[in-house]
Amino acid sequence: MPRTIDTPSTRYDVVVIGGGAAGLSAAVTLSRALRRVLVIDAGAPRNAPADGVHGYLSREGMNPLALLAAGRAEAEAYGTAVVTAEAVGARRVAEGFEVDLDDGRTVTGRRVLLATGLQDGLPDIPGLQEQWGSGVVHCPYCHGYEIRGQNIGILATGALSVHQALLFRQWSEDITLFLNDTLIPSDEEWEKLAARSVRVVDGAVASVDSIDGGLTGVTLADGTGFDLQALAVGSRMDARAGLAEALGLELRDHPTGMGTFLEPGPMGTTATPGVYVAGNVSNLSAQVIVAAAEGMMAGAMINAHLIEEETAWAVEGRTGPFSAAVEAEVSAGVLGDRRHGLDDGAVISAAAGATTQSLEEGVRRAG
């Protein structure tokens, strides 16, 4: 039998899978709406290697882990329960959804929000992974200002690499595109690269070089070395969506070819009623501030749908066959004044006849 979670409740209005900016923002929104919320956080944020978060108004340069710690504290202050665990299974049940954790615990939520982010796939080149997030970057809006004016290399990984080289050209006049045996620019792209004075180097990159942890350049397979101060790489971005199939969702190839994602509907809705998405799991290019905004919007949509459901319940309780009004009428017909504790002297047979008539009337109303 699954072991229940060590929080005041095992049943929640919303179970949020993912404790990043999107998940925590949704949790704050929902908890402020007086919802019972649980956040399941595996503790492996994508941007952990980065020195700071950029483009986030009022939080410019803040350490990513510090930002998440502050977000978690805010969510918990409003009553959100947060656990460090990995969600490994999920299924629809009568109450909504059950979610299994990697340590055997199980929780139930009326709604589920997937805010599990994405994972970056990098070329298998020695030294590349070790520099990821420091000497090796991927997004000019995340890192361009910090490496402005430097000697920047672009490691080609696919068709978008020319676009990436032209983007980083805004931050430096010293840009070198390494084709890495993976890219053949079109005539139009050659024209653009030449017009922007982007150097192009043919041949496979054999290693990403560093000294004392600092990037120094790259070496080609033929032994030629190039000095660099920064290297930009377009990673393959795949949504962390291990629970997608169990929840009736399907990973889709992104139209740009950059990876796979879960396709969202308006405000984080999905093709599976009751399941929502926010952040990089459904928007591969979303920066932290965008992911947080999507979490807030998804939280608002979830709350709206819960209100619709609860309103339907209230209407059913008011007018349905077991409503208070119908039950009071049946009680009056069966018991008369005796329903108030009085003896009206009615004979049992009369009461029985009234019972039959009242029940028939109740069935007629229900039908």
C-alpha positions in Angstrom: 0.0 0.0 0.0 1.3 3.5 -0.8 2.5 5.5 2.2 0.7 8.9 2.5 2.6 12.1 2.6 3.7 13.7 5.8 1.6 16.9 5.6 -1.6 17.9 7.3 -3.6 16.5 4.3 -3.2 13.9 1.6 -6.0 15.4 -0.5 -5.5 18.7 -2.3 -7.4 20.9 -4.7 -4.3 21.1 -6.8 -1.1 19.1 -7.0 1.7 21.0 -8.7 4.5 18.9 -10.2 7.6 21.1 -10.4 9.0 23.6 -8.0 10.5 26.1 -10.4 9.3 29.6 -11.2 6.1 28.4 -13.0 5.1 25.9 -10.4 5.7 28.2 -7.4 4.0 31.1 -9.1 0.9 29.0 -9.7 1.0 27.8 -6.1 1.1 31.4 -4.8 -1.9 32.3 -7.0 -3.9 29.3 -6.0 -3.1 29.5 -2.3 -4.1 33.2 -2.3 -7.4 31.9 -3.7 -7.7 29.8 -0.5 -7.0 26.5 -2.3 -5.2 23.5 -0.8 -2.0 23.2 -2.8 0.9 20.8 -2.8 4.1 21.4 -4.8 6.2 18.4 -5.6 9.8 19.6 -6.2 12.5 17.2 -7.5 15.1 19.9 -6.6 16.9 20.0 -10.0 16.3 23.4 -11.6 17.5 23.8 -15.1 19.2 27.1 -14.5 21.1 26.0 -11.3 24.5 26.4 -13.0 23.9 30.0 -14.0 25.3 32.9 -11.9 22.1 34.9 -12.0 18.6 35.3 -13.4 18.3 38.1 -16.0 15.4 39.9 -17.6 13.3 39.4 -14.4 12.1 42.9 -13.4 13.3 43.8 -9.8 15.3 40.5 -9.5 18.0 41.3 -12.1 21.1 39.1 -11.5 19.6 37.3 -8.5 21.0 33.8 -7.9 18.6 31.2 -9.4 18.5 29.1 -6.3 17.9 32.1 -4.1 15.0 33.2 -6.3 13.4 29.8 -5.9 14.0 29.8 -2.2 12.2 33.1 -1.9 9.4 31.8 -4.1 9.0 28.7 -2.0 8.8 30.8 1.2 6.1 33.0 -0.3 4.1 30.0 -1.4 4.4 28.4 2.1 3.4 31.6 3.8 0.1 31.4 2.0 -0.4 27.7 3.1 1.2 25.8 0.2 2.7 22.4 1.2 6.0 21.7 -0.5 7.8 18.4 -0.5 11.1 17.4 -2.0 10.4 14.3 -4.2 10.0 13.2 -7.7 6.6 12.3 -9.2 6.9 8.9 -10.9 3.3 7.9 -11.6 -0.1 9.5 -12.1 -3.6 8.3 -12.9 -7.2 9.6 -13.0 -9.4 8.4 -10.1 -12.9 9.3 -8.9 -11.6 12.2 -6.7 -9.4 13.6 -9.6 -5.8 12.4 -9.9 -3.5 10.3 -7.8 0.2 11.1 -8.0 2.9 8.6 -6.9 6.2 9.8 -5.5 9.6 8.1 -5.8 9.7 7.1 -2.2 6.3 5.3 -2.2 4.1 8.1 -1.0 0.9 9.0 -2.8 -1.3 12.1 -2.9 -4.6 13.1 -4.5 -5.5 16.3 -6.3 -8.7 17.5 -8.0 -6.4 19.1 -10.6 -2.8 18.6 -11.7 -0.4 21.2 -13.0 2.7 20.0 -14.9 5.5 22.6 -14.4 8.4 20.1 -14.8 10.5 22.3 -17.2 12.9 20.8 -19.8 16.2 19.1 -20.1 19.1 20.4 -22.3 20.8 18.0 -24.7 24.3 18.9 -25.6 26.7 17.6 -28.2 29.0 14.9 -26.8 32.2 17.0 -26.9 34.8 16.7 -24.1 34.8 19.7 -21.8 31.4 21.1 -23.0 29.2 19.9 -20.2 31.7 21.1 -17.6 31.4 24.6 -18.9 27.6 24.7 -19.3 26.2 27.7 -17.6 29.5 29.5 -17.2 31.9 29.6 -20.2 29.2 27.9 -22.4 25.9 29.7 -22.7 22.8 29.4 -24.9 20.6 32.5 -24.7 21.7 36.0 -25.6 19.0 37.6 -23.5 20.1 35.5 -20.5 23.9 36.0 -20.9 24.6 38.4 -23.8 25.2 41.5 -21.7 27.7 39.6 -19.4 29.8 38.6 -22.4 29.4 41.7 -24.4 32.5 42.7 -26.5 34.2 39.4 -26.0 35.5 36.9 -28.5 32.4 34.6 -28.8 32.2 31.3 -30.6 29.0 29.7 -31.8 29.0 25.9 -31.9 26.6 24.8 -34.6 24.1 22.2 -33.6 21.4 22.6 -36.2 19.6 24.9 -38.6 19.0 27.6 -35.9 22.8 28.1 -35.3 23.1 30.8 -38.0 20.2 32.7 -36.4 22.0 32.3 -33.0 25.3 33.7 -34.5 23.4 36.7 -35.9 21.8 37.3 -32.5 25.0 37.3 -30.5 26.5 39.6 -33.1 24.4 42.3 -31.4 26.6 42.0 -28.3 30.0 41.6 -29.9 31.8 42.3 -33.2 34.0 39.3 -32.6 31.8 36.3 -33.5 33.0 32.9 -35.0 30.6 30.3 -36.2 32.0 26.7 -36.0 30.0 24.6 -38.4 31.1 21.4 -36.6 30.2 19.2 -39.5 26.5 19.7 -38.7 25.5 22.7 -40.7 25.7 23.9 -44.3 24.5 27.5 -44.6 22.3 28.4 -47.5 23.4 31.0 -50.0 21.2 33.6 -48.2 22.7 32.7 -44.9 26.2 33.0 -46.2 25.3 36.5 -47.4 24.0 37.5 -44.0 27.0 36.1 -42.2 29.4 37.9 -44.5 27.4 41.2 -44.2 27.7 41.0 -40.4 31.4 40.1 -40.5 30.8 36.7 -38.8 33.8 34.4 -39.3 32.9 30.8 -40.3 35.1 27.8 -39.5 34.6 24.4 -41.1 35.4 21.1 -39.4 34.3 19.2 -36.3 35.0 20.5 -32.9 36.9 17.9 -30.9 37.1 19.6 -27.5 36.1 22.6 -25.4 39.2 23.8 -23.6 39.6 25.4 -20.2 42.3 26.2 -17.6 41.4 26.2 -13.9 37.7 26.0 -14.7 37.7 28.9 -17.1 37.0 28.6 -20.8 39.9 29.2 -23.1 38.7 28.1 -26.5 38.0 25.1 -28.7 40.1 22.6 -30.7 39.1 21.1 -34.0 39.5 17.5 -34.9 42.5 18.4 -37.1 44.3 19.9 -34.1 43.7 23.6 -34.9 42.9 25.6 -31.8 40.9 28.8 -31.4 41.0 31.2 -28.5 37.6 32.1 -27.1 36.2 34.0 -24.1 32.7 32.5 -24.4 31.0 29.8 -26.4 27.3 29.7 -27.3 25.6 26.4 -28.0 22.0 25.8 -29.0 21.0 22.8 -26.9 18.3 20.4 -27.8 15.4 21.1 -25.4 13.1 18.3 -24.5 10.2 18.7 -22.1 10.5 16.8 -18.9 7.2 15.0 -19.4 7.6 11.5 -18.0 4.0 11.6 -16.7 2.5 12.9 -19.9 1.3 9.6 -21.4 -0.2 8.5 -18.1 -2.2 11.7 -18.0 -3.4 11.4 -21.6 -1.0 13.9 -23.1 1.5 13.5 -26.0 4.8 15.1 -26.6 5.1 17.0 -29.8 8.0 18.1 -32.0 8.5 21.8 -31.8 7.9 23.6 -35.1 11.4 25.1 -35.0 13.1 21.8 -34.5 14.5 22.8 -31.2 13.0 19.9 -29.3 9.8 18.4 -27.9 7.1 20.0 -25.8 3.5 19.6 -24.4 1.2 21.7 -26.5 -0.8 24.1 -24.3 -4.2 25.6 -24.8 -5.4 28.9 -23.4 -4.0 29.7 -20.0 -2.3 26.4 -19.6 -5.2 24.1 -20.4 -4.5 20.8 -22.2 -6.3 18.2 -24.1 -6.9 16.3 -20.9 -9.5 17.9 -18.7 -8.1 18.6 -15.2 -4.5 18.7 -16.3 -2.6 21.9 -17.0 0.9 23.0 -18.1 3.1 26.0 -17.5 6.7 27.1 -18.1 9.3 25.3 -20.2 7.4 22.0 -20.4 5.1 23.8 -22.8 7.1 26.8 -23.9 10.7 25.8 -24.6 12.0 29.4 -25.1 10.3 30.9 -22.0 12.7 32.8 -19.7 12.2 32.8 -15.9 9.9 35.8 -15.9 7.7 34.3 -18.7 7.5 30.9 -16.9 6.4 32.7 -13.7 3.7 34.6 -15.6 2.5 31.4 -17.2 2.3 29.8 -13.8 0.2 32.7 -12.5 -2.2 32.5 -15.5 -2.5 28.7 -15.2 -3.3 29.0 -11.5 -6.0 31.5 -12.2 -7.5 29.2 -14.9 -7.4 26.2 -12.5 -9.2 28.2 -9.8 -11.8 29.4 -12.3 -12.5 25.8 -13.3 -12.7 24.7 -9.7 -15.3 27.4 -9.0 -17.3 26.3 -12.0 -17.3 22.7 -10.6 -18.3 23.8 -7.1 -21.0 26.0 -8.4 -22.5 23.1 -10.4 -22.4 21.1 -7.2 -24.2 23.8 -5.3 -26.9 24.0 -8.0 -27.4 20.3 -7.9 -27.6 20.3 -4.1 -30.2 23.1 -4.3 -32.5 21.6 -7.0 -31.6 17.9 -7.3 -33.7 14.9 -6.0 -31.9 14.9 -2.7 -32.0 18.7 -2.1 -33.0 20.1 1.2 -36.3 21.3 -0.1 -37.3 17.8 -1.4 -36.2 16.1 1.7 -38.1 18.5 3.9 -41.3 17.8 1.8 -40.8 14.1 2.1 -40.2 14.4 5.9 -43.4 16.5 6.3 -45.5 14.0 4.4 -44.1 11.0 6.3 -43.9 12.3 9.8 -46.2 15.4 10.0 -45.8 17.2 13.3 -43.8 14.3 14.6 -40.8 15.6 12.7 -40.6 18.3 15.4 -40.8 15.7 18.1 -44.6 15.9 18.6 -47.1 13.0 18.8 -49.9 13.9 16.4 -51.8 10.7 17.2 -51.7 9.5 13.6 -52.1 5.8 13.2 -49.3 3.7 11.7 -51.3 2.9 8.6 -51.9 6.5 7.8 -48.3 7.2 8.3 -47.4 4.4 6.0 -49.7 5.6 3.3 -48.2 9.1 3.6 -44.8 7.5 3.3 -45.6 5.8 0.1 -47.2 8.8 -1.4 -44.3 11.1 -0.5 -41.7 8.7 -1.8 -43.6 8.4 -5.1 -43.7 12.2 -5.3 -39.9 12.3 -4.6 -39.2 9.7 -7.3 -41.4 11.7 -9.7 -39.5 14.9 -9.1 -36.2 13.0 -9.4 -37.2 11.5 -12.7 
